[in-house]
């Protein structure tokens, strides 16, 4: 079974690397190449110093001190981002990002408890890996640039490790002061990575601590306090509050559309709720109660995430990724507990394997196609006196669109125009 698991992870890791390598620096990568200013400038779309490119760790550190004041509090992820974008380069990032993705899959398998000792373990592992590849939303944020990958994939991996570590500490904590200090430090780092994750986890831990105050050991308290402290460092940034205040809707209609989008894109949450309802009949009341008790923190993360989205003035689908990710993990775990697992035999495994063998290479193919299109459009734009470039005549089929991002979003066009000091205009295929 181990050979099958590692072969699958190797193939997906190579495919993921090829997807990462298909793109140069894109979107926010272009602005994170430069040192940030410590104040907003009304004449600049983003407060960066074009005359000062990040050339070493010291400049990246100083840039992030300014970034903390002017933009947001994700000091760690954006420090790493500026190092890759500024002087390390995207080539090494592509390799490391592929390893992080494989680690993400491994932790997902560990979380869902593929039963390695059972006859069905091989089929369950294949099912889980396919689920982790196919089910999470907006997966282009994992591979199409440096900024989003570190913000979302790396943070998801760290937070999943945190949840698993917290769970293991509930079974046997450590009495070593050094070990507990390391637990606190790890949690502090996780808490600072991205407020979209850490606020939900911190909130869930708050309610969990209220309900289980007497049962928590010293190691768990170190993890909880570290997560809370890390979360405070990121939400305590002056820049994050200024950024949030500028994201309000311009009209009641726009605000309503944003809230409806939350309902429209939260499909995985609805699937998880449906699975919980089905489990009531398939597993029985007592086994479902046991499942809910064992996964209180993750369920609270999902519910708080859904509520949190309605409290924010701005919405994009990637903002719901933490909530949707834990919905997917809980859904997969529930499916393996229900009689559904009896369907995971040779025939279903062959179907899943064929699906992956088709979907993964085709995703890589279209990722490379879109990457080539982007580089040709950027070259044409740079050579054009008027900033005009032409989109190529092809369509990415719907099954592969969540993994691939074509040039055309107004935000990315705005950043390219800002960095190159020339308005970018995209002409559709055969357009004039």
Residue pairs with C-beta under 8 A, 6 or more apart in sequence:
1 116
1 121
1 122
1 125
2 116
4 122
4 125
4 126
5 109
5 125
5 129
8 125
8 126
8 129
9 102
9 105
9 106
9 129
10 102
11 360
12 101
12 102
12 105
12 129
12 133
12 360
13 98
13 99
13 101
13 102
14 98
15 360
15 361
15 363
15 364
16 97
16 98
16 101
16 102
16 142
16 143
17 94
17 95
17 97
17 98
18 364
18 367
18 368
19 143
19 144
19 363
19 364
19 367
19 368
19 403
20 93
20 94
20 97
20 98
20 143
20 149
21 91
21 94
22 364
22 367
22 368
22 370
22 371
22 372
23 143
23 144
23 145
23 367
23 371
23 374
24 90
24 371
24 374
24 375
24 378
25 33
25 85
25 90
25 145
25 146
26 144
26 145
26 374
26 405
26 412
27 144
27 145
27 147
27 148
27 411
27 412
27 415
28 145
28 147
28 148
28 415
29 81
29 85
29 90
29 145
29 146
29 147
30 415
30 416
30 419
31 46
31 48
31 415
31 418
31 419
32 54
32 78
32 81
32 82
32 85
32 86
32 146
32 147
33 53
33 54
33 82
33 85
33 86
34 48
34 49
34 50
34 52
34 53
34 54
34 63
34 86
35 48
35 49
35 52
35 53
35 54
35 59
35 62
35 63
35 66
36 47
36 48
36 49
36 63
36 64
36 66
36 67
36 70
36 71
37 44
37 47
37 48
37 49
37 66
37 70
38 47
38 65
38 66
38 69
38 70
39 47
39 69
39 70
40 47
40 70
40 242
41 47
44 418
45 414
45 415
45 418
46 415
46 418
47 66
47 70
47 71
50 419
52 59
53 86
54 60
54 63
54 82
54 83
54 85
54 86
54 87
55 86
55 87
56 87
57 83
59 86
60 79
60 82
60 83
60 86
61 79
63 82
64 75
64 78
64 79
64 82
67 75
67 78
67 239
68 75
68 237
68 238
68 239
69 237
69 238
69 239
70 238
70 239
70 242
71 237
71 239
71 240
71 243
72 78
72 195
72 234
72 237
72 239
72 240
72 243
73 192
73 195
73 233
73 234
73 235
73 236
73 237
73 239
73 240
74 151
74 192
74 193
74 194
74 195
74 234
75 192
75 233
75 234
76 189
76 192
76 193
77 150
77 151
77 154
77 155
77 193
77 194
78 147
80 150
80 154
81 146
81 147
81 150
81 151
84 90
84 92
84 93
84 146
84 150
85 146
85 147
90 146
93 146
93 149
97 142
97 143
97 149
97 153
100 149
100 153
100 154
100 157
101 142
101 143
101 153
103 157
104 132
104 153
104 156
104 157
104 160
105 129
105 132
107 157
107 160
107 161
107 164
108 128
108 132
108 160
108 329
108 332
109 125
109 128
109 129
109 132
110 164
111 160
111 163
111 164
111 329
111 333
112 128
112 329
112 332
112 333
112 336
113 333
113 336
114 121
114 124
114 125
114 128
114 336
115 121
115 124
118 124
120 341
120 344
120 345
122 349
123 344
123 345
123 346
123 348
123 349
124 336
124 341
124 344
126 349
126 352
126 353
127 332
127 335
127 336
127 344
127 348
127 349
127 352
128 332
128 336
129 356
130 352
130 355
130 356
131 328
131 331
131 332
132 328
132 332
133 356
133 359
133 360
134 355
134 359
135 268
135 328
135 331
135 332
136 268
136 321
136 324
136 325
136 328
137 265
137 267
137 268
137 317
137 320
137 321
137 324
137 402
138 317
138 318
138 321
138 402
139 402
139 403
140 148
140 402
140 403
140 404
140 405
141 148
141 149
141 151
141 152
141 153
141 318
141 321
142 148
142 149
142 152
142 153
143 149
143 367
143 403
144 367
144 404
144 405
148 318
151 193
151 194
152 194
152 318
152 321
154 193
155 190
155 193
155 194
155 197
156 197
156 321
156 322
156 325
158 189
158 190
158 193
159 190
159 193
159 197
159 198
159 201
159 322
160 329
161 190
162 186
162 187
162 190
162 201
162 223
162 227
163 201
163 297
163 298
165 183
165 186
165 223
166 220
166 223
166 224
166 297
169 183
169 217
169 219
169 220
169 223
170 215
170 217
170 220
173 217
173 218
173 219
173 220
174 180
174 183
174 218
174 219
175 218
179 219
180 218
180 219
180 222
181 222
183 219
183 222
183 223
183 226
184 222
184 223
184 225
184 226
184 229
185 226
186 223
186 226
187 222
187 223
187 224
187 225
187 226
187 227
187 229
187 230
188 226
188 227
188 229
188 230
188 233
189 230
190 197
190 198
190 201
190 226
190 227
190 230
191 198
191 201
191 202
191 226
191 227
191 228
191 229
191 230
191 231
191 232
191 233
191 234
192 198
192 230
192 231
192 233
192 234
193 230
193 234
194 234
195 231
195 234
195 235
195 240
196 319
196 321
196 322
197 322
198 227
198 230
198 231
198 234
199 231
199 235
199 304
199 308
200 301
200 304
200 305
200 308
200 322
200 323
201 227
201 231
201 297
201 301
202 227
202 228
202 231
203 300
203 301
203 304
204 296
204 297
204 298
204 300
204 301
204 304
205 224
205 227
205 228
205 297
206 228
207 300
208 296
208 297
208 300
209 216
209 224
211 296
216 224
234 240
244 312
244 313
244 314
247 312
247 313
247 314
248 313
248 314
249 255
249 258
249 313
249 314
255 313
258 314
258 315
259 310
259 315
261 315
261 317
262 306
262 309
262 310
262 315
262 320
265 317
265 320
266 306
266 320
266 323
266 324
268 324
268 327
268 328
268 331
269 302
269 306
269 323
269 324
269 327
271 327
271 331
272 302
272 327
272 328
272 330
272 331
272 334
275 330
275 331
275 334
275 335
275 338
276 288
276 292
276 334
278 338
279 287
279 288
279 291
279 334
279 337
279 338
280 288
282 338
282 339
283 291
283 337
283 338
287 337
291 334
291 337
292 299
295 330
295 333
298 326
298 329
298 330
299 330
301 322
301 323
301 326
302 323
302 326
302 327
302 330
305 320
305 322
305 323
305 326
306 323
308 323
309 315
309 319
309 320
309 323
312 319
335 341
359 399
359 400
362 397
362 399
362 400
363 400
363 403
363 404
366 396
366 397
366 400
366 403
366 404
367 403
367 404
369 394
369 396
370 396
370 404
370 405
370 406
373 391
373 392
373 394
373 406
373 407
374 406
374 407
376 392
377 389
377 390
377 391
377 392
377 407
377 426
378 389
378 407
378 416
380 388
380 389
380 390
381 387
381 388
381 389
381 416
381 420
381 422
381 424
382 420
386 425
387 417
387 420
387 422
387 423
387 424
387 425
388 425
388 427
389 424
389 425
389 426
389 427
390 426
390 427
390 428
390 429
390 431
391 406
391 407
391 408
391 426
391 427
391 428
391 429
392 429
393 429
393 430
396 404
396 406
407 413
407 426
408 426
413 424
413 426
416 424
417 423
417 424
